[in-house]
Amino acid sequence: MTTLRFDIVTLFPDFFTSPLNSGLLGKALAKQIATVNLVNPRDFTTDKHHKVDDEPYGGGVGMLLKPEPIFAAVESLPVLAPREVLLMSPQGQPMNQRMFQSLATDVQQVVIICGHYEGVDERVLHLVTQEVSLGDFVLTCGEIPALALLNGVIRLLPGTVGKEESLKLESFEAGLLDYPQYTRPAEFRGWKVPDVLLSGNHQAIAEWRKQQQIQRTRERRPDLWQTWKENSESFEF
């Protein structure tokens, strides 16, 4: 099994210290299921102040990340093909499960450039294969979506999650949201676990769960439900 390599170009490497050593992510890295290398563009500056940003030409509010340190940081890395170079940017394609699946199965190296301030010099895009966003909103730094992408991809790699079958049943994997789930006690503050889940009838349970997925998706994410409906050969309401 080939280990998936992540290289994160970030002005704040310490941002990742705790998350990369915690939970399933930390265990996966300890088992070399994936590796994460942190690269600081400041280490590639040539002036005494280690300046990585500057004012935009033409005027405007805020500062832009300069191209030279970012190019130098990325070009210092080994190239493992196939490779994706991602820029975390609010202008990018929103993350989704399909994107995570593609990165987990189709590439050997993922380089992530974390944007800051008002963004990056446009010439940085010559390094980039895809701009990626966490959603239609603006954050203070690219490290937050970078960490979300790390988590979403690494959890799909074989060996990260104990029961890999569970990955196939969760939200978005089949185009639908997940079904409701319950554990003990069977009744809590007057709320009871649905009888079908206590019946032991596995076929009835499977049918109930599928109908709950359809209903929940239709109510909460009509956009996903419409896409699922159009792509499904047969379904019942």
C-alpha positions as CSV (number, residue, x, y, z in Angstrom):
1,M,0.0,0.0,0.0
2,T,1.4,3.4,-1.0
3,T,1.5,6.0,1.7
4,L,-0.3,9.2,0.7
5,R,1.9,12.2,1.3
6,F,0.6,15.7,2.2
7,D,2.7,18.8,2.0
8,I,1.2,21.8,3.7
9,V,2.6,25.2,2.8
10,T,1.6,27.3,5.8
11,L,2.7,30.4,7.7
12,F,1.5,28.8,10.9
13,P,2.8,25.2,11.3
14,D,1.8,25.2,15.0
15,F,-1.8,25.3,13.9
16,F,-1.6,21.6,13.0
17,T,0.3,20.4,16.0
18,S,-2.6,19.2,18.2
19,P,-4.9,17.9,15.4
20,L,-2.2,15.9,13.8
21,N,-1.5,14.1,17.1
22,S,-5.1,13.5,18.1
23,G,-7.8,10.9,17.5
24,L,-8.0,8.8,14.4
25,L,-5.9,11.3,12.5
26,G,-3.0,11.0,14.9
27,K,-3.3,7.2,14.8
28,A,-3.3,7.1,11.0
29,L,-0.2,9.2,10.8
30,A,1.5,7.1,13.5
31,K,0.8,4.0,11.4
32,Q,2.2,5.7,8.3
33,I,-1.1,5.4,6.5
34,A,-0.4,9.0,5.4
35,T,2.4,11.5,6.1
36,V,2.1,15.2,6.6
37,N,5.0,17.6,6.0
38,L,4.7,21.2,7.0
39,V,6.5,23.9,5.0
40,N,6.7,27.5,6.1
41,P,7.2,30.1,3.2
42,R,9.0,32.4,5.7
43,D,11.9,29.9,5.6
44,F,12.3,30.7,1.9
45,T,12.4,34.5,2.1
46,T,15.7,36.4,1.4
47,D,15.2,39.7,3.3
48,K,16.1,40.2,6.9
49,H,12.5,40.7,8.0
50,H,11.3,37.4,6.3
51,K,8.5,39.3,4.5
52,V,5.9,37.2,2.8
53,D,3.2,39.8,2.0
54,D,3.0,43.2,0.3
55,E,0.5,45.8,-0.9
56,P,-1.5,45.0,-4.0
57,Y,-0.6,46.9,-7.2
58,G,-3.4,49.3,-8.1
59,G,-4.3,50.0,-4.5
60,G,-6.9,48.3,-2.3
61,V,-7.5,47.1,1.2
62,G,-5.2,44.5,2.8
63,M,-2.1,42.6,1.9
64,L,-1.4,39.8,-0.6
65,L,1.0,36.9,-0.2
66,K,4.0,37.4,-2.4
67,P,4.7,34.7,-5.1
68,E,8.4,34.2,-4.5
69,P,8.3,32.4,-1.0
70,I,5.4,30.2,-2.1
71,F,7.0,29.2,-5.3
72,A,10.3,28.5,-3.5
73,A,8.4,26.4,-0.8
74,V,6.5,24.3,-3.3
75,E,9.6,23.8,-5.6
76,S,11.6,22.6,-2.6
77,L,9.3,19.6,-2.4
78,P,9.9,16.2,-4.0
79,V,7.4,15.5,-6.8
80,L,5.4,12.2,-6.4
81,A,3.1,11.5,-9.4
82,P,0.2,11.7,-9.6
83,R,0.1,14.9,-7.6
84,E,-2.4,17.6,-6.9
85,V,-1.5,21.1,-5.7
86,L,-4.4,22.7,-4.0
87,L,-4.9,26.4,-3.0
88,M,-7.3,26.9,-0.1
89,S,-9.4,29.9,-1.3
90,P,-13.0,31.1,-0.9
91,Q,-13.1,31.3,-4.7
92,G,-12.4,27.6,-5.0
93,Q,-14.7,24.6,-5.6
94,P,-16.4,23.7,-2.3
95,M,-15.2,20.4,-0.7
96,N,-17.4,17.4,-1.0
97,Q,-17.2,13.7,-0.5
98,R,-16.4,12.9,-4.1
99,M,-13.4,15.2,-3.9
100,F,-12.1,13.4,-0.8
101,Q,-12.6,10.0,-2.4
102,S,-10.7,11.1,-5.5
103,L,-7.7,12.4,-3.5
104,A,-7.7,9.3,-1.3
105,T,-7.6,6.9,-4.3
106,D,-6.2,8.7,-7.3
107,V,-3.1,10.6,-6.2
108,Q,0.1,9.9,-4.3
109,Q,0.9,13.4,-3.1
110,V,-1.3,16.4,-2.1
111,V,0.3,19.8,-1.8
112,I,-1.9,22.3,0.1
113,I,-1.2,26.0,0.0
114,C,-2.9,27.9,2.8
115,G,-4.0,31.4,1.8
116,H,-3.9,34.4,4.1
117,Y,-4.8,38.1,4.2
118,E,-6.6,39.2,1.0
119,G,-5.3,36.2,-0.8
120,V,-2.3,35.3,-2.9
121,D,-0.6,37.0,-5.9
122,E,-2.4,35.7,-9.0
123,R,0.8,34.2,-10.4
124,V,0.7,31.6,-7.6
125,L,-2.1,29.9,-9.6
126,H,0.5,28.7,-12.1
127,L,1.5,26.2,-9.4
128,V,-2.0,25.1,-8.6
129,T,-4.1,22.3,-10.1
130,Q,-7.2,23.2,-8.2
131,E,-8.6,25.9,-5.9
132,V,-10.6,24.5,-3.0
133,S,-13.0,26.1,-0.6
134,L,-14.7,25.0,2.7
135,G,-17.8,26.8,1.6
136,D,-19.3,30.1,0.5
137,F,-17.9,32.2,3.3
138,V,-14.6,33.8,4.2
139,L,-12.3,32.6,7.0
140,T,-9.2,34.2,8.6
141,C,-6.8,31.6,7.2
142,G,-6.4,28.7,4.9
143,E,-5.3,26.3,7.7
144,I,-8.9,25.7,8.8
145,P,-10.1,24.3,5.4
146,A,-6.7,22.5,5.0
147,L,-7.3,20.6,8.2
148,A,-10.8,19.8,7.2
149,L,-9.5,18.4,3.9
150,L,-6.8,16.4,5.7
151,N,-9.3,14.8,8.0
152,G,-11.8,14.1,5.2
153,V,-9.3,12.3,3.0
154,I,-7.2,10.5,5.6
155,R,-10.3,8.9,7.2
156,L,-11.0,7.2,3.8
157,L,-7.6,5.6,3.6
158,P,-7.6,1.8,4.4
159,G,-6.6,1.2,8.0
160,T,-7.7,4.5,9.4
161,V,-11.3,3.6,10.4
162,G,-11.7,0.3,12.3
163,K,-14.8,-0.8,10.4
164,E,-14.3,0.2,6.8
165,E,-17.8,-1.0,6.0
166,S,-19.2,1.9,8.0
167,L,-17.7,4.4,5.5
168,K,-20.0,3.0,2.8
169,L,-23.1,3.6,4.9
170,E,-22.6,7.2,6.1
171,S,-23.9,10.5,4.8
172,F,-23.1,11.4,1.1
173,E,-21.6,8.1,0.2
174,A,-24.8,7.0,-1.6
175,G,-26.0,10.5,-2.4
176,L,-28.2,10.6,0.6
177,L,-27.9,11.8,4.2
178,D,-27.4,9.2,7.0
179,Y,-30.3,7.5,8.7
180,P,-31.2,8.2,12.4
181,Q,-29.3,6.1,14.9
182,Y,-30.0,5.1,18.5
183,T,-28.2,3.3,21.3
184,R,-29.2,2.3,24.9
185,P,-31.4,3.1,26.8
186,A,-34.4,2.1,24.7
187,E,-36.4,5.0,26.3
188,F,-35.0,8.3,27.4
189,R,-37.1,11.1,28.8
190,G,-40.1,9.7,27.0
191,W,-38.4,9.4,23.7
192,K,-38.4,5.8,22.5
193,V,-36.2,4.0,20.0
194,P,-38.3,3.0,16.9
195,D,-39.8,-0.5,17.4
196,V,-38.3,-1.7,14.1
197,L,-34.8,-1.3,15.4
198,L,-35.6,-3.6,18.3
199,S,-37.4,-6.2,16.2
200,G,-34.3,-8.2,15.1
201,N,-35.7,-8.2,11.6
202,H,-32.7,-7.2,9.6
203,Q,-34.5,-6.8,6.3
204,A,-37.2,-4.5,7.9
205,I,-34.4,-2.5,9.6
206,A,-32.6,-2.0,6.3
207,E,-35.8,-0.9,4.5
208,W,-36.6,1.5,7.4
209,R,-33.1,3.0,7.3
210,K,-33.3,3.5,3.5
211,Q,-36.7,5.2,3.8
212,Q,-35.3,7.4,6.6
213,Q,-32.4,8.4,4.4
214,I,-34.7,9.4,1.6
215,Q,-37.1,11.3,3.9
216,R,-34.3,13.1,5.8
217,T,-32.5,14.1,2.6
218,R,-35.7,15.4,1.0
219,E,-36.5,17.5,4.0
220,R,-33.0,18.8,4.9
221,R,-31.2,18.8,1.6
222,P,-33.7,19.0,-1.3
223,D,-30.8,19.7,-3.7
224,L,-29.1,16.4,-2.8
225,W,-32.5,14.6,-2.9
226,Q,-33.2,15.9,-6.4
227,T,-29.9,14.7,-7.7
228,W,-30.3,11.3,-6.1
229,K,-33.8,11.0,-7.5
230,E,-32.5,11.8,-11.0
231,N,-29.7,9.3,-10.7
232,S,-31.6,6.4,-9.1
233,E,-33.1,3.8,-11.4
234,S,-35.9,3.0,-8.9
235,F,-37.1,4.3,-5.6
236,E,-40.2,4.5,-3.5
237,F,-41.7,7.3,-1.6
